Amino acid sequence: MTTYVMRNSALVDKRSVPPRGAGRSPHVISDIAPFTTQDGTAITSRAALRDYERANGVRQVGTDWTGSERPKFWERRLAGERTGGRSRP
Protein backbone atom coordinates (compact mmCIF):
# COMPACT_ATOMS: atom_id res chain seq x y z
CA MET A 1 0.00 0.00 0.00
CA THR A 2 1.39 3.39 -1.00
CA THR A 3 1.67 6.15 1.56
CA TYR A 4 1.16 9.73 0.43
CA VAL A 5 2.32 13.00 1.97
CA MET A 6 1.52 16.64 1.20
CA ARG A 7 4.24 18.61 -0.54
CA ASN A 8 3.47 22.00 -2.13
CA SER A 9 -0.29 21.42 -1.86
CA ALA A 10 -0.11 18.10 -3.69
CA LEU A 11 -0.22 14.47 -2.58
CA VAL A 12 2.97 12.64 -3.54
CA ASP A 13 4.37 9.17 -2.88
CA LYS A 14 6.23 9.33 0.42
CA ARG A 15 9.15 7.31 -0.99
CA SER A 16 9.72 9.80 -3.81
CA VAL A 17 10.41 12.89 -1.65
CA PRO A 18 12.95 13.64 1.07
CA PRO A 19 11.64 13.99 4.61
CA ARG A 20 10.71 17.46 5.75
CA GLY A 21 13.58 19.25 7.36
CA ALA A 22 16.15 17.15 5.52
CA GLY A 23 19.57 18.34 6.61
CA ARG A 24 18.25 19.87 9.80
CA SER A 25 17.87 18.17 13.12
CA PRO A 26 17.06 19.25 16.65
CA HIS A 27 20.06 20.03 18.82
CA VAL A 28 20.12 19.18 22.49
CA ILE A 29 22.58 20.99 24.72
CA SER A 30 23.40 19.19 27.93
CA ASP A 31 22.96 20.95 31.25
CA ILE A 32 25.91 22.64 32.94
CA ALA A 33 27.86 21.27 35.88
CA PRO A 34 26.83 22.91 39.17
CA PHE A 35 29.09 25.72 40.40
CA THR A 36 29.15 28.54 42.96
CA THR A 37 29.38 32.18 41.88
CA GLN A 38 31.78 34.67 43.43
CA ASP A 39 29.02 35.96 45.69
CA GLY A 40 28.27 32.43 46.97
CA THR A 41 25.14 31.70 44.93
CA ALA A 42 24.84 28.05 43.87
CA ILE A 43 24.06 27.65 40.17
CA THR A 44 22.75 24.17 39.40
CA SER A 45 21.31 24.49 35.88
CA ARG A 46 21.18 26.67 32.77
CA ALA A 47 17.82 28.01 33.92
CA ALA A 48 19.30 29.00 37.29
CA LEU A 49 22.19 30.72 35.48
CA ARG A 50 19.77 32.68 33.25
CA ASP A 51 17.75 33.72 36.33
CA TYR A 52 20.92 34.76 38.19
CA GLU A 53 22.19 36.80 35.23
CA ARG A 54 18.80 38.45 34.76
CA ALA A 55 18.52 39.30 38.48
CA ASN A 56 22.01 40.83 38.52
CA GLY A 57 21.79 42.63 35.18
CA VAL A 58 24.70 40.77 33.59
CA ARG A 59 25.19 38.49 30.61
CA GLN A 60 27.89 36.31 29.13
CA VAL A 61 29.75 37.64 26.11
CA GLY A 62 31.66 34.54 25.03
CA THR A 63 35.20 35.93 25.17
CA ASP A 64 36.30 33.85 28.13
CA TRP A 65 38.56 30.86 27.74
CA THR A 66 39.37 27.95 30.01
CA GLY A 67 42.61 26.58 28.55
CA SER A 68 46.17 27.35 29.56
CA GLU A 69 46.88 29.22 26.31
CA ARG A 70 45.24 32.41 25.11
CA PRO A 71 42.81 32.08 22.19
CA LYS A 72 44.01 33.22 18.75
CA PHE A 73 41.96 36.42 18.77
CA TRP A 74 43.40 37.67 22.05
CA GLU A 75 46.68 39.15 20.73
CA ARG A 76 44.84 41.04 17.98
CA ARG A 77 42.39 42.39 20.51
CA LEU A 78 45.18 43.57 22.84
CA ALA A 79 46.97 45.23 19.94
CA GLY A 80 43.77 47.04 18.95
CA GLU A 81 43.15 48.23 22.49
CA ARG A 82 46.71 49.53 22.87
CA THR A 83 46.44 51.64 19.72
CA GLY A 84 42.96 52.82 20.59
CA GLY A 85 41.40 51.20 17.53
CA ARG A 86 38.73 48.55 17.48
CA SER A 87 39.80 45.03 16.70
CA ARG A 88 37.38 42.21 15.99
CA PRO A 89 38.19 38.54 16.39
C-alpha positions as CSV (number, residue, x, y, z in Angstrom):
1,M,0.0,0.0,0.0
2,T,1.4,3.4,-1.0
3,T,1.7,6.1,1.6
4,Y,1.2,9.7,0.4
5,V,2.3,13.0,2.0
6,M,1.5,16.6,1.2
7,R,4.2,18.6,-0.5
8,N,3.5,22.0,-2.1
9,S,-0.3,21.4,-1.9
10,A,-0.1,18.1,-3.7
11,L,-0.2,14.5,-2.6
12,V,3.0,12.6,-3.5
13,D,4.4,9.2,-2.9
14,K,6.2,9.3,0.4
15,R,9.2,7.3,-1.0
16,S,9.7,9.8,-3.8
17,V,10.4,12.9,-1.7
18,P,13.0,13.6,1.1
19,P,11.6,14.0,4.6
20,R,10.7,17.5,5.8
21,G,13.6,19.3,7.4
22,A,16.1,17.1,5.5
23,G,19.6,18.3,6.6
24,R,18.3,19.9,9.8
25,S,17.9,18.2,13.1
26,P,17.1,19.2,16.6
27,H,20.1,20.0,18.8
28,V,20.1,19.2,22.5
29,I,22.6,21.0,24.7
30,S,23.4,19.2,27.9
31,D,23.0,20.9,31.2
32,I,25.9,22.6,32.9
33,A,27.9,21.3,35.9
34,P,26.8,22.9,39.2
35,F,29.1,25.7,40.4
36,T,29.2,28.5,43.0
37,T,29.4,32.2,41.9
38,Q,31.8,34.7,43.4
39,D,29.0,36.0,45.7
40,G,28.3,32.4,47.0
41,T,25.1,31.7,44.9
42,A,24.8,28.0,43.9
43,I,24.1,27.7,40.2
44,T,22.7,24.2,39.4
45,S,21.3,24.5,35.9
46,R,21.2,26.7,32.8
47,A,17.8,28.0,33.9
48,A,19.3,29.0,37.3
49,L,22.2,30.7,35.5
50,R,19.8,32.7,33.3
51,D,17.8,33.7,36.3
52,Y,20.9,34.8,38.2
53,E,22.2,36.8,35.2
54,R,18.8,38.5,34.8
55,A,18.5,39.3,38.5
56,N,22.0,40.8,38.5
57,G,21.8,42.6,35.2
58,V,24.7,40.8,33.6
59,R,25.2,38.5,30.6
60,Q,27.9,36.3,29.1
61,V,29.7,37.6,26.1
62,G,31.7,34.5,25.0
63,T,35.2,35.9,25.2
64,D,36.3,33.8,28.1
65,W,38.6,30.9,27.7
66,T,39.4,27.9,30.0
67,G,42.6,26.6,28.6
68,S,46.2,27.3,29.6
69,E,46.9,29.2,26.3
70,R,45.2,32.4,25.1
71,P,42.8,32.1,22.2
72,K,44.0,33.2,18.8
73,F,42.0,36.4,18.8
74,W,43.4,37.7,22.1
75,E,46.7,39.1,20.7
76,R,44.8,41.0,18.0
77,R,42.4,42.4,20.5
78,L,45.2,43.6,22.8
79,A,47.0,45.2,19.9
80,G,43.8,47.0,18.9
81,E,43.2,48.2,22.5
82,R,46.7,49.5,22.9
83,T,46.4,51.6,19.7
84,G,43.0,52.8,20.6
85,G,41.4,51.2,17.5
86,R,38.7,48.5,17.5
87,S,39.8,45.0,16.7
88,R,37.4,42.2,16.0
89,P,38.2,38.5,16.4
